[in-house]
Amino acid sequence: MIHEHHFDQHLPKAGESRTRWVVVMTAATMVVEIAAGIVFGSMALLADGLHMASHAAALGLSLFAYRYARRHAHDRRFSFGTGKVNSLAGFASAVVLALFAVMMGFESIGRFLEPVPIAYDQAILVAVLGLIVNGVSVFILRGSDHGHHHHGNGDGHDHDHNLRAAHLHVLADALTSLLAIGALVAAKYFGANWMDPAMGIVGAVLVARWSWGLIRGTSKVLLDRQVDDAILGRIRSALTERALELVDLHVWEIGPGYRAAIVTVRAVEALDPEEVKSLIPENLGISHLTVEIHAVPFEKMRAPSERTS
């Protein structure tokens, strides 16, 4: 029987239904803000609505990735299932987030050089509305963090890059609304008009940092980067206890909380691959393990001090 490689990717993820609700809320708020901006002639409202549109598009991408991964989980054209679709969507969202940060920065610098009139009351009202919607969205997405980790992933990190991307987009929206409220209140009541572009630059820097962290995290998965040394060390130790010489070891992420591994060992006795597999700790999240065994005479086995780590 051919080994299946879907690794439960056909099952709905905890973040999918929550992301769907957030997409609906974000899109509805976006329509209200754009319409209000046109009706009231407020550039602040229109700009905020268009800014929310970019996040609605990114969240829609996250939702599409969940559905695509689920529907193609049994497609044999994907060597290790559709788990990396999750990271690919997260990477794309991170790039959108980075572009948004750059746009925020340039717009803020432009407003420093050429201040624009602000309809304070309308802008504050919409910023508060946006903050409420984003706050609820953050709460909804955070609720799916618990229990989403793959049991035994060994390192405690959140592996759902798609969910993290959606979370960062609504968090960026919430931060923007919060900074906008503070800046608008300071400008209206204290005449500190410089606060508006200043807070825009602060927000741009924070969003850029979040984006870079997500790009790094997803890139590791997309480029099949070796997992942390701590996980590799646990595998080496387990094999060394059985007096096996480790020739080659590769462990990499293939999906949210799922890993694949290739282990090559030398042994002085005939071993069944299943015996070697049984030595690998079960709580490392390794869902696909390939074992290669080289049987060699005892005198050709290198001493432990000569073995490569």
N, C-alpha and C positions, 0 to 999 in steps of 0.2 A: 504494500500500500504506500502511495506517495505521501510524504510528510506534508501536512498543512502549514502554511506560513501566514495565516491571517492574524494570529495572536489576539483574538477577540476584538479586532478592529471593526468587525461588523456590528458590534454592540453600541448602542447610543452612549456617548460620553456624558459625564456629569455636567460639563460646561455647555453642551449644545442647546438644551431647552432654555437655559438661563440667558445665553447669548441671544437667542431668538427674541426674548422679551426685551432685552436691552436695545436690539436693533429697531424694534417697533417704537419704543419710547423715544429713542434718539431721532428717528425719522420724523415722528409726529412733532417733536419740539423744533426740529429744523424747519419744517413747513410753517409753523406758527411764527418763528423768528423772521424768516424771509418775507412772509406776507406782511407782518407788522412793520418791517423795515421799509417796504415799498409804500404801504398806506401812510405811515407817519413821516416818510421822507428822511428816515434816520439811517445814516451810513453805519453807525455803531451796531444797530440791530441787524442790518443786512450783512455786515461783515461777520458778525457772530453766527448768523444762520448759515452762511457759506462755509465758515470754519467747522461748524457742526456737521455739515454735509460731508466733509472729507473724512470725519470720524465715522459717520454712518456708512460710508463706502467701505472703510477698513473693517468695520464690524460685520458688514455684509460678506466680506471676503472670509472672515473667520467662520461664519455660519456655513458658507459654501464649502469650505475645507472640511468641516465636520461631516457634512452630508456626502461629499465626494469620497472621503476615506471610508465611510460606512458602506456606501453602495458598491465600492470596488474592492472591498476587503478580500473577496474570494477570487479576484482576478489574478490568474497565474503569471501575468506579464510583470507583476511586481514581485521581485525576488524575495523580499522579506516583508510582504504585506504593504499596506498603505500608511504606516505609521509616520513616515517622513513628510507626508502631505501636511501634517500638523505643524512641523517645523518650517516647511516651505511657506505656509501661510503666515506664520509668525514672523519670518524674515521679511516677507513682502510688507506686512503691516509696520514692521520696525523701520523700513525704508520710508514709508509714507509718513510715519511719525517724525523721522529725521527731517524730511522736507518741510513738514509743518513747523518744526522748530526753527529752521532757517528762515522761513517766511515770516514767522513771528518776530525774529530778530531784526530782519531788514525793515519790516513795517514799523517796529518800535523806534529804530534809529531814524527813519524818515520822519516820524512824528516829533522827534526831538528837534530836528532841523526845521520842519515846517508844521507847527501845531495846527490841528484842525478843531473847529468848534464841536462840542459834544452836547447832545441833548441828555443832560444828566439824569433826570427823573426816569425817562424811558429806558435809558441804558442800564441804570441800576435795577429797574424792575425786571428786565430781561436777564440780566446777570444773575439775579436771585432765582429766577425761574430755572435758568440753566444749571445753577448750583444744586437746586433741589432734585432735578431730573438726574444729574450726574451722581449725586450722593446716593440716590435710590439704586442707580445702575451699579455703582461700586459695591453696595451692600449685596445686591443680587449675585454678582459675579464672585465676590469673596465667599459667599455661602457655598459655592461649589468647590472651593479649595479643599475643604475637609473631606477626607476619604477618597480624594482623587488620586492620591499617590498609589503607585503600584506596590503591592505588598512585597517587601523585601527588595526594594530598589537599592538598598545599601548605603545611600548617601543622604537621604532626607530632602533632596531638592525637588521642587515642583517641575515635572517633566512636560506638562501640557503647555507648550510654547504658544499655541493658538489661544488658549484661555488667558495666558499671561499678556499676550498682545492686546486682546480685547480689554482686559483689565487696565492696562496702561493707557489705552486710548481714552477711556471714560475718566480715568484719574487725571490725565492731562487736561481734559475738558473741565473737570471740577476745579483743578488748580487755576486754570485760566479764568474761570468765573469768580473764584475767590479773590485772586489778585486784582481782577477788574473792579470788584465791589470795593475793595480797600482803596484802590487808586481813585475811583470815581467819587467816593465819599470824601477823601482827602482834598480832591480838586474842588468839589462843590462847596464844602464848608470851610476849608482853610486856604483855598486859592493855590494849592500845590499842584498845578497842572503838569509839572514834570513827573509826577508820580505815575501817571498813566503809561507813558512809554518806558519808564524805569521798571515798572512791574512786568511789562511785556518782555523786557530783556531777561529779567530774573526767571520768568516762566520759560522762555526759550532755552536758557541754559539747563534748567532742570529737565525739561522734556528731552533735550539732546542727550543728556546723561542716561535717562531711562531707555531711549532708543538704542544707544551704543551697547548697553548691557544686554538688551534683547538680541541685537545683531550678533554679539559674541556668542551668546548661548545657543542660538539657532544655527550659527555657522559651524559650531563643533559637531552638531548632529549631521548637517548636510554634507560635511567634508569627511565623515567617518573618522573623526578624531578619537584617538585612544582615550579610554576612560581614566579616571584619577589613579595615581600610583597606589593609593590605599587599597583599592579594589584589586589591582594587579598583584599587590603584595599578598593579599589573602589567598589568592589562587596559587601563587608560587609556594607559599608556606604549606598549603594543603598537599601539594604534589611532592614537596621535599620530604614531608613526614613519611611518605610511602616509598622513599628512596628512588624516586623517578627523576631523570634528568630532563629539565625543561629546555626544549630546543627553540620553540617559537610560541608566542602568545599574542593574540589580538582580541581585544574586547571593545565593542563600540555600540552606540545607541542606534536602534532601528525604529524607535517609536516612543510614545509617551510612557516612560518607565520600563521599556522593553530593551533588552540588549542581546547581541549575538556575540559569540566567541569562537575562536579557532585555537585549539591547543595541540601542539606537537611535542611528544615526549620520546625519550629513549628509555628502554627497559631491558634488563637482562633475562627476563622471563616473558613467556607468551601471555599477553593481557588482552582481555576483551575490552573494547572501547567503553562499554557500559560500566566497567569497573573504574575506569578513569573518571567518567562522568559522575559517578557516585561520590568521588572525592571533592568535587567542586561544591563550595558552600551554596545552599539552596536560596539564601536570602540576598543574592546579588542581582536578582532580576534578569538572569540569563535565560531567555526563552528559546534560543536556538544555539546549540552547542555542537561543534564539529571537532572530533578527536582523531588525531593521526598518531600511530604508534610505530616507532622504529625499534625492532628487536636487535640487540647487539650482544656479542660475547662479553663476559664479565670483565676481561682484561682491557677491553676497549672503552669501558665506561670511565669517564673522567672523575677524578676525586672531587668531592663537594667544593673544595677550595679553588678548583679549576673551572667550575661551571660558570657560565654566564648568568647574570641575574635576569 
